[in-house]
């Protein structure tokens, strides 16, 4: 659940073809953004825990609104709620645009059908956004019988699982690239330890997602194999 809060740092690589000096700017933006986010999370969490008792905090669905009520008085909780709603819609907007860009990139690499790379008059892969949104809606309807909180938690864990799998492969690939390039300089041992620790952490986080999440996440990953096989056959024939 904590990892979900930091999810999305990999999205900085998506607009790499549209920015200057991506080799430097992407890594710099990722590290600076993650650091700032971490500081904000820690300070805000400590502040909340200092204002609200542990018992009340455990049962509160809106801890920041409760803290605002203590600090600024009656009515301030509505402003905090409005700010949270604006932030949520902003994040939703960003992720909707990102899902279209991911499908676009995969389509250009020959791994997704060409419809995902079709752009509208504004240069946006609209078809990919619509298809991705429909798939997300189907997943939500699969859990309609559960409560809103339970459904939201399931979607959080499932999305975190699908992100952790590429992290696992990336950590392993980093070590393989180092070996293939024979880059045995003074940074070899720290790089190997970094790759190993990243792999183990990602594996531990996958296990922490729970049996149901791993089960459904695995099925979703396997559902993509027929698409891959179809695209490989089509590209070979074409």
C-alpha positions in Angstrom: 0.0 0.0 0.0 2.9 2.4 0.8 4.6 1.5 -2.5 1.5 2.6 -4.4 2.0 6.1 -3.2 5.3 6.2 -5.0 4.0 4.5 -8.1 4.4 6.3 -11.3 8.1 7.3 -11.2 8.6 5.2 -14.3 6.2 7.4 -16.2 9.0 10.1 -16.5 10.5 8.0 -19.4 7.3 8.1 -21.5 7.8 11.6 -23.0 11.5 11.0 -23.6 11.1 11.6 -27.3 9.6 15.0 -26.7 12.2 16.5 -24.3 15.7 17.9 -24.5 18.5 15.8 -23.2 16.4 13.0 -21.8 19.4 11.0 -20.6 20.0 13.6 -18.0 16.7 15.2 -17.4 14.6 12.0 -16.9 16.9 10.7 -14.2 17.2 14.1 -12.6 13.4 14.6 -12.6 12.8 11.2 -11.2 15.2 11.5 -8.3 14.2 15.1 -7.4 10.5 14.3 -7.7 10.8 11.2 -5.6 12.8 13.0 -2.9 10.3 15.9 -2.7 7.4 13.4 -2.5 9.0 11.5 0.3 9.7 14.6 2.3 6.1 15.8 1.9 4.7 12.4 2.8 6.8 12.1 6.0 6.1 15.7 7.2 2.4 15.4 6.6 2.1 12.0 8.2 4.0 13.1 11.3 1.9 16.2 11.6 -1.3 14.2 11.4 -0.1 11.8 14.0 0.8 14.7 16.3 -2.6 16.2 16.1 -4.9 13.2 16.2 -4.8 10.3 18.7 -3.8 6.9 17.4 -7.3 5.5 18.2 -9.1 8.2 16.3 -6.6 8.1 13.4 -7.1 4.3 12.9 -10.8 4.8 12.3 -10.8 8.1 10.5 -11.6 8.0 6.8 -10.5 11.6 6.3 -7.5 12.3 8.7 -6.4 15.5 6.9 -9.8 17.0 7.1 -10.0 16.1 10.8 -6.6 17.8 11.3 -7.8 20.9 9.5 -10.8 21.0 11.8 -8.5 21.0 14.8 -6.2 23.6 13.4 -8.5 26.1 11.7 -11.9 25.4 13.1 -15.3 24.5 11.6 -15.6 24.7 7.8 -12.0 24.2 7.0 -12.4 20.4 6.5 -14.5 21.2 3.4 -11.6 23.1 1.9 -9.2 20.2 2.6 -11.8 17.9 1.0 -12.0 20.1 -2.1 -8.2 20.1 -2.4 -8.0 16.4 -2.2 -10.7 16.1 -4.9 -8.7 18.4 -7.2 -5.5 16.5 -6.6 -7.3 13.2 -7.3 -8.8 14.4 -10.6 -5.4 15.8 -11.6 -3.7 12.4 -10.9 -6.5 10.6 -12.8 -6.1 12.9 -15.8 -2.4 12.2 -15.8 -2.7 8.5 -15.6 -5.4 8.4 -18.4 -3.0 10.3 -20.7 -0.2 7.9 -19.7 -2.1 4.8 -20.5 -2.7 6.1 -24.0 1.0 6.8 -24.4 2.0 3.3 -23.2 -0.2 1.6 -25.8 1.0 4.0 -28.4 4.6 3.1 -27.7 3.9 -0.7 -27.7 2.0 -0.4 -30.9 4.9 1.4 -32.6 7.2 -1.4 -31.4 5.0 -4.0 -33.0 3.7 -5.5 -29.8 0.2 -4.0 -29.8 -2.4 -3.7 -32.6 -2.0 -0.6 -34.8 -5.2 0.9 -33.5 -3.3 1.9 -30.3 -1.0 4.2 -32.3 -3.7 6.0 -34.2 -3.8 9.7 -33.2 -6.7 12.1 -33.4 -6.5 15.6 -34.8 -4.9 16.8 -31.6 -2.1 14.3 -31.8 -3.5 12.1 -28.9 -3.8 8.3 -29.2 -7.5 8.5 -28.5 -8.4 4.9 -29.4 -5.8 3.6 -26.9 -7.2 5.8 -24.2 -10.8 4.6 -24.8 -9.8 0.9 -24.9 -7.7 1.2 -21.8 -10.5 3.0 -19.9 -13.0 0.2 -21.0 -10.7 -2.5 -19.7 -10.3 -0.6 -16.4 -14.1 -0.3 -16.1 -14.5 -4.1 -16.7 -12.1 -4.8 -13.9 -14.1 -2.5 -11.6 -17.3 -4.2 -12.5 -15.8 -7.6 -11.7 -15.7 -6.4 -8.1 -19.0 -4.5 -8.0 -20.4 -6.7 -5.2 -17.6 -5.7 -2.8 -17.7 -2.5 -0.8 -16.1 0.7 -2.2 -13.2 0.6 0.1 -12.5 -3.1 -0.6 -12.8 -2.5 -4.3 -10.4 0.4 -4.2 -7.9 -1.5 -2.1 -8.0 -4.4 -4.6 -7.4 -2.1 -7.6 -4.5 -0.4 -5.8 -2.8 -3.8 -5.0 -3.5 -5.1 -8.5 -2.0 -2.0 -10.2 1.0 -2.1 -7.9 1.5 -5.8 -8.8 1.5 -5.1 -12.5 4.1 -2.4 -12.0 6.3 -4.5 -9.8 6.7 -7.2 -12.4 8.5 -4.9 -14.9 10.6 -3.7 -11.9 11.7 -7.3 -11.3 12.7 -7.7 -14.9 14.4 -4.3 -15.0 16.5 -5.1 -11.9 17.6 -8.4 -13.5 18.3 -6.8 -16.9 20.4 -4.1 -15.3 22.8 -6.8 -14.1 22.8 -8.6 -17.4 23.6 -5.4 -19.3 26.5 -4.7 -17.0 27.9 -8.2 -17.7 27.4 -8.0 -21.4 29.1 -4.6 -21.6 32.0 -6.0 -19.5 31.7 -2.8 -17.4 33.8 -4.0 -14.5 34.9 -0.7 -13.1 35.1 0.5 -9.5 31.3 0.7 -9.5 30.7 -2.9 -10.4 30.1 -4.3 -6.9 27.8 -1.4 -5.8 25.9 -1.8 -9.1 25.5 -5.6 -8.5 24.3 -5.0 -5.0 21.9 -2.4 -6.1 20.4 -4.7 -8.8 20.1 -7.6 -6.3 18.5 -5.5 -3.5 16.0 -4.0 -6.0 15.1 -7.5 -7.3 14.6 -8.8 -3.8 12.6 -5.8 -2.7 10.3 -6.0 -5.7 9.8 -9.8 -5.1 9.0 -9.1 -1.4 6.5 -6.4 -2.4 4.8 -8.8 -4.8 4.5 -11.4 -2.1 3.1 -8.7 0.2 0.3 -7.9 -2.3 -1.6 -11.0 -1.1 -2.7 -14.2 -2.7 -5.8 -12.8 -4.5 -3.8 -10.0 -6.0 -1.0 -12.3 -7.3 -3.6 -14.7 -8.6 -5.6 -12.2 -10.6 -2.4 -10.3 -11.6 -0.9 -13.5 -13.0 -4.0 -14.2 -15.0 -3.9 -10.7 -16.4 -0.3 -11.1 -17.5 -1.0 -14.4 -19.1 -4.0 -13.0 -20.9 -1.5 -10.8 -22.9 0.4 -13.8 -24.3 -2.2 -14.5 -27.1 -1.9 -10.8 -28.2 1.9 -11.1 -28.2 1.8 -14.4 -30.3 -0.7 -12.8 -32.7 1.4 -9.7 -33.2 4.6 -11.8 -33.7 2.9 -14.0 -36.4 1.4 -10.9 -38.0 4.8 -9.1 -38.1 6.5 -12.2 -39.4 3.9 -12.7 -42.2 3.9 -9.1 -43.0 
